[in-house]
Amino acid sequence: MGSRIEKFLEWASGKYDLVFVDTPPILAVTDAAIIGRHVGTTLLVARFEKNTVKEIDVAKNRLEHSGVIVKGVILNAVTRKASNKYGEYAYYEYEYKSKE
């Protein structure tokens, strides 16, 4: 797989400013670790209220053990209802008028 993916990424990088590569979950197969060595930046994708911190940490460690540096995490499937648990924002306005 190494040679073919290298050629593809080289071709795609020459044609596009950004190339996103979606791989199978690192906890299931090793594809992400192999492909991760050939890309510029690696991000993990975690599902809100589904993936645990431990799962994310294990995935990060597996990638880093393979020489892939994880730059961040994308949190997906965040619902508005769930995000409201963390607080509300309110706006108040005051106005002064003359009696005339």
Buried (B, 14 or more C-beta within 10 A) or exposed (E): EEEEBEEEBEEEEEEEEEBEBEBEEBEEEEBBBBBBBBBEEBEBBBEEEEBEEEBBEEBBEBBBEBEBEBEEBEEEEEEEEEEEEEEEEEEEEEEEEEEE
